[in-house]
Amino acid sequence: MNKILLFFVVVIFASCESTELDFFEQTIQVENSGALMPAYIRGNTASNVFVLLLHGGPGGSGLAYSNGIYAKKLEEKYAMVYLDQRGQGMSQGKYAASDVTVNGLAADVFAVVKTLKFKFGENSKIVLFGHSWGGMLGSTFMVNETYQNEVTGWIESNGAHDLPLLNKSAVLLFRKTAAEQILKGNSVEEWTEILSWSNNIDENNITNQQSGEINEKGFEVENYLRSDDEINTSTEGIDLKAFLFGPTNWLTSFLTGNTTNELLSDEIETTALTPQLKNITKPCLFLYSKYDFVVPPKLGETAFENVSSDKKKLVIFERSGHSPMNTEPYLFANEISRFIDSL
């Protein structure tokens, strides 16, 4: 009887241990150059694959990306690491405004990568994944050979690694899409205004004010495309309660994020990393959207053409705007899974 009881105790203990390994949830704090940044680790650490997500903004937060179908699908297979970058989300610290630079934040990401390897082992596979502004931050990380050597692969989704190219491409995309939608009879009055506005912009000489307008109009026209069923509308799998009442204080995040956005804005406007992308040799996956006017698909095309990686892939989502992880979540997660599993 004692042997039988011991057997069941061992089985129960092993089962608990297995469950803990299959789904891991922990927050670690990474300190670097005066900043204290939370990295929320969720998912399957037993895979030994850590997908380090760089959120958009500047001014976003890591956990804003932890909701929805795509995140759940990826967490089942890998460990997702949702980082709150310096001066954003729930990060803290004491440092000078001069420490808030694109290169400085890339150094923070390097510190997070080294911390993950220290905690989970040097043989851990870390895949960097940046969306929107996170694409610029991640590209800045990847073109640095020392940093790049610490990761297994690079995923850029709708990434803004070249603002001058972004703005020019967006103006051309506004014009092209407006003409197409007017011809289809979709939201004709709205698209006529967009066409008139974009025709009055010199795409080769875009001011900072016009750059801000381009960003605003980019989100605006997605509403037209949704109402005319050109792109998907999806809230499937979004847990609003978890989103609103999780560990992120959204007011704090908003206020600090706005400050950081202002500190970085001038540098971002002139950042053009396309010529440096040739320094990237690690496997790359580029995920962009047909109807993304915030970060047009042209950036994905040029990134794909310019990286020196032997293993690279470009995917254009046909039914999405700036956030394909929400509007085509299954396709989005499947593309990432196929890429990671092929490494």
N, C-alpha and C positions, 0 to 999 in steps of 0.2 A: 504493500500500500504506500509506504514511504517513497519507494522508487517511482511509483505511478504519479504521486503528488509532485515529486521533484521534476518529473518529465513535463507535467503541465505547467509548472512554474517557469521552466526553461523556455517552453513554447510561447507562453504569454509574454515573457520578457523579450524574447527574440522578435515577436510580432510587434511589440511596442517600439523596439529599436528600429525595426524595418520601416514602420510608419513614419517615425521621426526623420529617418534618412530620406524617405520618399517625398515628404513635404516639409520644408524647412522655413521657418519664419523668424528673422532676427534683424535688429537694427544695429549697425555698427557706426561709430563716429570716427571720421578720419580728420586728423588735424594736419594742416599744411600752411605755412607762412601766415599764421595768424587767423586762418579760417578753420571753423569746426563744422564739418559737413556730414549730415546723416546719409548713410547708404542703406536702403531698405532691401533686405535680401528675402526673396519669396520664391519658393518652388523646390525643384528636385536637385539638391546638391549632390546626391549620389551619382548623378550623370557626370560630375566633374567638369561641367560646362557652365560658365557664368557669362550671361549676356548683360553687359554693363550699358544701361540706357542713359543717354544724354538728352535731357528734355529740351523743348523749344523755348522760345522767348526772344532775347533774354528776359527773364522774369517769370518763367514757368516753375514747375516743381516736378520731382520725380514720380510721386505717387499719383499724379494726374494721369499717368500713363499705365497705371497698374490695374485699371478697370476695363471691363469688356471682354468679349470672346477671345480676341487675339491674345491677350495677356494670360487668360486661363489656359488656353491651348499650349502656349509656350512654357508656362510654369509647370505643366504636367511633365514636360520632357527635360527642361533645363532649369537652372537657378537664374532668375531675373534679379538684377541689381538696379534699383531705382534710386539714382543719386540726386540729392538736392545740391546744386552747384553753389559756389561761393556767392553770397549776397542774394540768394534766391531760395524759395521754399522755406524750410525751417532751419537753414544753416545759420550759424552764429559766428562770433569772433570779433577781434579788434585788429584793424589794419587800415592802412592809408588808402585813399581813393586811387592813388597811383598804382596800387597793387591789383586793381580791377582792370585787367587787360586780357585780350584773347589768349596770348601766350601764357599769361599767369594762370588762367583757368585750365589751360591744357596741362600745365605742370600739376595742378590739383588732380586732374584725371589720372596722371601718372602715379601720383601718391595713392590714389584709390586702387589702382591696378596692383601696385606693390603690396598694399595692405591685404588685398584679397588673396594674393599668392602666399603671403606670410601666414594668414589664418587657415587657408584651405590646402596649401601645399604648392610648391613651385611647379609641379606638373599640371596644375589646373589650367584648363583651356578657357581663355577669356576672349569673347567676341565683343567688339565695340559696336554700339548701335546708336546712331544719332539721328534725330528728327528735327527738321527745320533749322533753327539756330544751332541745335545740337549737331547738325551736319557741318556747319562751319567750325565749331569747336572740335568735333571729331576729326575733321580733315586737317586742322592745325596740329592735332596730336599725331595723326598718321604720317604727315610729311616729315616729321622728326624721326630719323632713323633709330635713335636710342629708344624712343617711346614705342615706335612701331614694332620693334623686335619683341616687346613684352606681350603682344596680343596675337591671337590665332587668325583673326579675320576682321573685316570692316564692313558694316552694313550702314548705308546712308539712305535714309528715307526722306524724300522731299527736302533735301539738304541745301542750305543757302551758303555754299562755300565761295561764292563769287558775286558780291552785290552789284557791281557795275553790269556784269553779264545778266544777272537776274532781272534788273530793272529794264534793260533793253529788251530782253526776251519777253517780259511780261507785257510791255506795250504792244509788241508785235502780236502776241497771243490774244490780247484784248481785241485788236482790230480784226484778226482772222476769225475769231469765234463770234464776234458781234455780227459780222457779215453772214456767217453761216446760220446763226440763230434767227436773224431777220428774214433770211430766205425761207427758213422753215416756218415762219410765222410765230415764233416763240418770244413772248415778252418783248414785242417789237418796240414799244415806247422806251422801255428801260435800256434795251441794247442800242437803240439809236442814240440815246444820251451818252452811253459808254463809248460808242464809236466816235462821236463828236469830240468828247473829252480826250480820248487817246490820240486822235488825229492832230490835236493841238499841242502834243508833247513832241519835242525833238528827242527821239530815242538815243541819239548820240551825245546829248548834253542834258542829262537829267539832274535837277537840283535835289537837295535834301528834302525840301518840302514836297516835291513831286514824288519822291521815293516813298514818303509816308502816305501820300494819296494812293499810290499804286498798291500798297499793302492793304489799305482800307477797302479799296474797290475790289481787290482780290477776294476778300471774304464776302463782300456784298453780292457779287455776281454768282457766287455759289448758291445763294438763295434763289436766284432766277432759274438756275439749272436744275435745282431740286424740284421747284414747283412745276417745271416743264418735263420732269422725269428724264432728264439727261444724265443725272448722277443719282446714286442711291441715297436714301435717307434711312439710317440705321441707328437704333438705340438698343438693339437686342443684346442682352447680357450685361448692360450697364446697371450697376448697383448704386443708385443715387444716395442711399443712406450711408453706405460705406464710403462713398466719395465725399459727402458733406461732413460726416462725423468721424472721419479717420484721424490720424495723428497730425495732419496738416491744419494749421490755423490759417484759413484762407485770407483773412484780413491782413495778418502779418506778412504772409507770402506776397500779397498784392503790393503792399507798401514798400517792402524791401526790394521786391522785383522791379518796381518802377524806378527806384533809385539806381539799381544796377544797370538797368536798361539805358538810362540817361548817361551813365558813366562810360558805357561801351559804344554808344550810338555812333559817335564820330569815327571811331576806329573801324567799326563794322561797315560803314558806308563806303569805305575805300578799300576794304579787304577783297583781294582777288587772288584766290589760291590756284586757279586753273593751271598756270605754268608750273607750279610746284607739285602737281598731282603725279607727275612722272616718278617722283620719289617713292610712291607707294607700290610695293611689290607683293604684299600679302593678299590673299584671296579677298575679293570684293563683291558685294551684292548691292546694286543700286535700285531702289524702289521709288518710282515717281508716278505722277498721275496726269492723265490727259487734260483734265480741266483744273489744274492747279495754277492759279494766277499769282498766288503768294510766292511760290517758288516753282517756276515753270519747268516742264519736263526737259527743256533744252539743257538745263544744268546736269541732269542725269546723263544725257547723251554725251556731253562734253567730258564729264567725269569718266564715263566708260571708255571713251576714246583715248584719254590722256594718261590713265594709270598704267603702270608697267606690269601689272599683275598677269601671270599666266592663266590664272583662274579668276574669271570675272563674268558677271551677268547683269543685264539691265532688264527691268520689268516695268512696263507702263500700264497702270490700272485704268481701264477704259471707262469705269463708272464712278470715278472718285475725283474729289477736289484735294484740298491740302492734307487731309488726314485719312488715307486709305485704310489704316488700321481699324477705323470705326465704320467706314462705309463698305468695305470689302474684307471683313475680318478673317474669314476662313481662307481666302486666297492669300491674304497677307501673311498669316501665320504659316501656311503651308510652304510659301516661298522661303521664308526664314528657316523653317525646319529642314527643307531639302538642302539649303545652302550649308547649314551647320553640320548636318549628317554627312555631307560630302567632304568635309575637311579632314 
